[in-house]
Amino acid sequence: MSEAKGSVAVIGAGIVGAASALSLAMDGWTVTVIEPNDPGSGCSMGNAGHIGVTSVIPWSTPQNVRQSFKMLRNPLHPLKMPVNGWLENVGWMMRFLAAARPKNVAHEIRILNELCQYGWHTLDPLVKDADARELINDRGVFYVYASEGSFRGGHEHNELRRKLGRTIVELSGDELREMEPNLGPVVAKGVHLPEVYSVSHPQELARRFVRATLRRGGDEIREAVADIRMAEGNKVAVSFSGGERVFDKVVLSAGIGSRRFFPKLGVTVPMTAEYGYHLQMTGFSELLGRSVAFVDKRVVFSPMAEGMRLTSGAVFANSKGNLRYDLPRRIFESAKHLLPALRDLKGREWHDARPSTPDSLPIIGLSPKMENVIVATGHGHTGLGQSGVAGRIVTMLANGAIGASDLAAISPVRPMSLDAAQDTSMRPLRIGL
Ligand SMILES: Cc1cc2nc3c(=O)[nH]c(=O)nc-3n(C[C@H](O)[C@H](O)[C@H](O)COP(=O)(O)OP(=O)(O)OC[C@H]3O[C@@H](n4cnc5c(N)ncnc54)[C@H](O)[C@@H]3O)c2cc1C
């Protein structure tokens, strides 16, 4: 470890905060993790576990916009927006539409490609330091389809991934069943993405990152941050119910909880709560050797350490109270024939909010109002896969090794208008990973 560089508080120990904390600690910073709950117990505990180096397609595409009304009307489609969700998300949706313009989509794909191609490369050193290699499954993942027609529907995206250098192996239903004998006859075709590693216990990974941070001399405060303000000597004061502490730098990585600090920090990129859900069964993990996404049903089956996990959902609700668990149940029921051995779907029901931006790009950069505060959130569907990259960028920002102009595309103040194609945020990232 290099010489101590200064003190930094990391607010929020989801996977993004936990990876940032460990990356900073490994770089010689003295890190305090501030989190009221068990690390990784927010959105980061419930995901499908993919370290998605192929997650290069944003949600805002002309195709998704065209089909969105059809999706919303389909009772078995995971995209849902309750009425009060519409009211809260009008501004967000306008920007989502702007982000779906073809020129903007091309830009978003280029930036997502830059970010996610280093997903594993940047996580690997953290996993080693945290002694967490046994949580990583390196057999890749399957995307499977119930018909030739639905396979062709996914062809364009798979071709794009291939063009960007990712390995995509097309397999027939029988070839897939040879590798995963418990897949049912419903599987007609699919692809193997061997470079997409997965995590068998996403919450445990965050916990281990925090533990490794503490081993490197960090400390933790089990409280929710109430306020962040500038303090004497260009330092930053962070307050919580138990008191106040002053740090050289602060990283705001509180997932959807980061939003309340945006006005004070001058963050203008909108972020919404996009709920996803899972059913965590006990046992049945042995049915699959790797995670399988059933594309027709938009349900991912992941063999986790605790048992088989089914994930899905994209619900734009303004609070957890707007979610009814009968919807996920019906969606999971409709997909369970992927694994005929799964007869009764019994398990722990869970849902939580992804911190989602209209252009599917994260928000990482210096606060325009408090120069020693670094914002790292907005990862939407890809926070686990991009957590190592986020940690690396946060560390480079803390060191002053990169600045706002290198990160225009993911800046907390990037413009998100219909004219985005004209502006400087179209520049590629200059992060030299
Ligand atoms: C069903 C589902 C499947 C998914 N599958 C994948 C996948 O396969 N691969 C992938 O890469 N991503 C996936 N995701 C997305 C991924 O889980 C998220 O992008 C990621 O968890 C976001 O992490 P985070 O650290 O930003 O937020 P969180 O995990 O929500 O962490 C934020 C933390 O901040 C804390 N906090 C909040 N407010 C405060 C405060 N005031 N003070 C201190 N602490 C605070 C919270 O307690 C919480 O622990 C999925 C998400 C869902 C819902």
The ligand as an ORCA input file, in Angstrom:
! r2SCAN-3c Opt
* xyz 0 1
  C     -33.862     -7.434    -10.257
  C     -32.545     -6.767    -10.537
  C     -31.581     -7.447    -11.292
  C     -30.360     -6.828    -11.572
  N     -29.382     -7.534    -12.219
  C     -28.166     -6.968    -12.417
  C     -27.102     -7.723    -12.986
  O     -27.246     -8.916    -13.281
  N     -25.910     -7.102    -13.185
  C     -25.710     -5.786    -12.837
  O     -24.628     -5.270    -13.066
  N     -26.683     -5.074    -12.250
  C     -27.894     -5.623    -12.026
  N     -28.881     -4.903    -11.410
  C     -28.618     -3.523    -11.040
  C     -27.733     -3.393     -9.810
  O     -28.215     -4.236     -8.776
  C     -27.716     -1.928     -9.368
  O     -27.274     -1.123    -10.442
  C     -26.766     -1.732     -8.185
  O     -27.117     -2.586     -7.126
  C     -26.776     -0.309     -7.703
  O     -25.867     -0.263     -6.642
  P     -25.679      1.002     -5.735
  O     -24.528      0.741     -4.858
  O     -25.644      2.221     -6.591
  O     -27.069      1.119     -4.915
  P     -27.598      0.285     -3.646
  O     -27.254     -1.126     -3.714
  O     -29.037      0.629     -3.516
  O     -26.785      0.878     -2.450
  C     -27.010      2.163     -1.931
  C     -26.705      2.127     -0.447
  O     -26.739      3.471      0.039
  C     -27.315      3.438      1.321
  N     -27.861      4.777      1.606
  C     -28.953      5.363      1.085
  N     -29.112      6.584      1.610
  C     -28.087      6.772      2.478
  C     -27.699      7.846      3.325
  N     -28.419      8.981      3.417
  N     -26.585      7.701      4.096
  C     -25.831      6.573      4.016
  N     -26.157      5.526      3.226
  C     -27.273      5.638      2.471
  C     -28.399      2.371      1.240
  O     -28.701      1.870      2.546
  C     -27.744      1.330      0.344
  O     -27.088      0.333      1.081
  C     -30.115     -5.495    -11.121
  C     -31.072     -4.831    -10.345
  C     -32.271     -5.469    -10.044
  C     -33.271     -4.748     -9.190
*
